[in-house]
Amino acid sequence: HGFTGITLSSKFPNQTTYIGSANHIIDNIACSQPLYAHYPDSSCFIMNEAAKYIPNYDINSSDHLPLMTYFQFQSPNAVADVKTNYGMDIDIKNPSDNTLYLSVHQDHEQAVVICIRNLQGQPVETIQLAPHVSSAKYYLPHPKGGLYLLDISDRQQHIYKKWLVK
């Protein structure tokens, strides 16, 4: 009573969480109303990649596929990065649509290279921020909703940021 299902079958038509079957969501995520208020719509997904990248996943690991969802909180543990006193001072708008919004709070002499990586660490896109540019936005037409890691570097510094795509 008082819980909302995030992984209802109607939200994942023709998909499954049980390997070897079709259209069966048997692993479920449900949350209370206070928690559901922090759930970005459509930020839950079935990690089909597990069975693709792990040999004999259904025999050696599980016959169920993992589910993952995100919640957005306003605390130091939120998707937005905690400010630090080292490294490049760059803000990322989180969550956002397929547009990456960057704000750089320090001047940089060299181009800044930003490699967008998926959760498996594979590069999705690489972009460059020209020297002395303090803000930019990049429209990326192909990322699916989910969490990405931004691998950001110039010749002197290297940092990582999280980016949540709605």
Stockholm file with secondary structure:
# STOCKHOLM 1.0

chainA/1-166         HGFTGITLSSKFPNQTTYIGSANHIIDNIACSQPLYAHYPDSSCFIMNEAAKYIPNYDINSSDHLPLMTYFQFQSPNAVADVKTNYGMDIDIKNPSDNTLYLSVHQDHEQAVVICIRNLQGQPVETIQLAPHVSSAKYYLPHPKGGLYLLDISDRQQHIYKKWLVK
#=GR chainA/1-166 SS CCEEESSCGGGSTTCCSBTTCSSCCCSCCEEEHHHHTTCCTTCCEECTHHHHHSTTHHHHTCSBCCEECCCCCSSTTSSSCCCCSSSCCEEECSSBSSEEEEEECSCCSSCEEEEEECTTSCEEEEEEECTTCCEEEEECSSCCSEEEEEEEECSSCEEEEEEEEC
#=GC SS_cons         CCEEESSCGGGSTTCCSBTTCSSCCCSCCEEEHHHHTTCCTTCCEECTHHHHHSTTHHHHTCSBCCEECCCCCSSTTSSSCCCCSSSCCEEECSSBSSEEEEEECSCCSSCEEEEEECTTSCEEEEEEECTTCCEEEEECSSCCSEEEEEEEECSSCEEEEEEEEC
//
